[in-house]
Structure formats: C-alpha cells, structure tokens
C-alpha cells in the first residue's frame, strides 16, 4: 500500500497493491499496522458503513461536532467524487477542501481525519460506498455544511442538478456552521 499526500496533508489517499490475473484480483483493503505507519494515525475503527446511491446523488457535507469521526472511505461498485473540508478553525487549511475520484476501478481509499466535513457525488450510474469510522454515529451531534458554499468553492463534477436530502439542501454555509477549535 502507498500513501499519497493531498494539498491538505492530514487527508491521505491510500493506494493498495493489487494482485490480479485472468481469474480476478486480490488486495488487502485494511491492515491496521500499515495504516498507522502510512498515516501516523493510531485511532481505532469502531463502525463500518455501506451505502448505495444513484447517479448525481450528492451526500454531505457531514460531520459530528462532538464525538468527531475519522473516516476511511472507498468505493466497491461505481465511482464517486469524494470531498473533505477542513472544519478546524485553528488549522492553516480551515475552510479548504480536497476532492478525489474514488472508484471500484482505481480501488483507492481516502483517509479523512476527525474535524473534517465529508461528502461525495456519485458520478457513475450507481455506486456502493464503504467506510470505516473512528467513533459511532451520534445523530444528536451530526451537522451538515452547505455543499455549494461559494466561500469554499468546491469544484464538483456536476452533470446537472444534484439529488440532495432535505437536510443537505438546508445545510448552513461555513460562516454560520459550527466548527472545531
């Protein structure tokens, strides 16, 4: 496995070593020891989640203001444009974003540390999205950030109007959102 640093160094792309032949492929999707070595992160993963979404569904940008979650995300079917936004006011990259194309084909994973808002846009006909979290889902602490906040300026690869949940369409802009210190 190889670690690729992004423009926000705490957000890391993990590229697995894939062994394939005419029968198919094999790769190690998670190894705690390698993950810790490559990212410097020693947080435990406590929950795995799996979602399926249709083309143009945009989920996010979500975060938990208390009990913040680190997320290790990947796509096992289809493709998404995955985004992390730094919500840590004390960070030099506060309000900045990183976007990465994740797909079943490229088999990349993205590490999003606690203190970041996270979301993705499905760019294929459908996508199945898996992610590990470092804390449990706590709906009372869940917050959302507006996906199209002009001060953040995420360059989503949109093909028309995205499909949003009611909560996501009503999310506040960064200037009104709760943030981390």
N, C-alpha and C positions, 0 to 999 in steps of 0.2 A: 504494500500500500504506500502511496505517495501523498504527501501533504502539499497543497498549493495555497499559498497565502493570497488573500484578496487585498483590495485597496483599504479595507478595514482589517488590520492584522489579526484581530480576535476571531474573525469569521474565516473558516478554513474549508477549502474544497478537499475532499478525500477521494483519491482515485485508486480503486482497487486493482490488484494484479489479477487479471482474468486468464484462466487456463481453458482453452477451447479447442475443439476439433470437430469433425463431421458429426459427432454424436450430440454436441451441445457445448455447455461451458460450466465452469465451477469458479467461484471466488468466495473468499472469506468476507462476509459483509460486516462483521464486527468482531474485533479482538480487543478487549479492554486494555491489555498491556501495550499493544501497538497504538491504540487511540491515545492513551496517556502520553506515550513517547512523542507522537507526532504533533499533538495539540498542546501538551503541557497541562491538560485538564484531568483532574482526578475525581470528578463528581460521579456519583452512582447514577445509573439509569434505573428508573422505578416503574415506568409505564411504556407500553408500546401501543401505537395507534395506527389505524389503517382507514383511509378514506378513498372513495371513488367519486369522480366528478366528470361532468361532460365538458365538451369544448366551450371555451370562453367563460367558464366559471372562474371567478376570482374569489379566493378565500383569504380573508385577512384585511388588514394587518392586525394580528392579535398578539397580546402579551398579558402576563399576570403581574399586577403591580405589587402584590405580596405573594410570597412563595413563587418567585420567578422561575421559569423553566428554561433550561438549556435544551436545545433540540438537535438531534442528529437525524436528518431527513434524506429520503431517497425515493425514487420512482421505480416501480416494478412493472408497470404497463403504461405505455404512452409517454407523454412529455409535458413538462411544465417550465415556466419561468419563475424561479424561486427568489424571493426578496427578503432581506434582513435590513431593518432600520435601527440605528443606534439610538436608544431612548435614555442613555445615561448622561445627565447634564454635565457631570464632571469630566466627561470624555472629550478628547480633542476631535472626535468624529461624531459628536452629538448631532442628530438630525440628518446624518449622511446615510446612504444606502448602498447595498451591494446586491446585484442581480446575477443569477447563474442559471443557465439552461441545464436542467436535470432530465434525464430520460432513461427508459429501460435500455436503450441502445448504448448510451455512454456510461451507464452504471455508476456515475459519480454520486457522492454524498456531500451534504453540506452541514457543517457544524455551526450552529447559531447559539452563542452563549446567552446565559441569563442577562436580562437588561436590554434585550432587543425585541422589537415588534417583528412579526414574521407573517408572510403571506405568499400565495402563489397563484399564477394564472395558468389554466390548462390550455396548452397550445396544440394538442392533438385531438382526435375525435373524442377520446376519453382518457382518463389517467387514473391509475391506482397509486396512492401516495402513502408511504410508510414512514413513521417517525418514532424515535425513542425520546423520552423526556426525563429530565433530572429531578422533577418534582411532579406530584399528582395534580390533575386538573382540579382547580378550585374556582368554580363558576362565580362565586361572590367576589373574587379578585380579578376576574378576567376583564380586560379592557380592549378597545379597538382603536385604531388610528386610521384616519381617512386615507384610502388607497390612492387618491389623486390630489393630495395636498400639494399645491404649487410651490410651497417653500421647500419641500423635499425634492420634488421633481423626478419621481421615478419614471423611467422610460419603458413603460410596459409595452410589449409587442402585441398591441391590440389589433384585432380584426373586427371592428365594430364595437358595440356597446357590451361591456362585460356583464355577466349574470352575477348579482350580489345577493347576499342575505339581507333581510331588513336591518339587522344590527350593523352590518358593514356599510350599508348605504347611508346610515345615520351617524357614523363614527365622527368624532371631532377631529379638527385639524391639530397639528402639532402644538400650535400656540395655546390651545385650550386643553390639551391632553395631559393626563397625569404622567409624570416622568420619574425616573430613578435619579437619585443624587449622584 
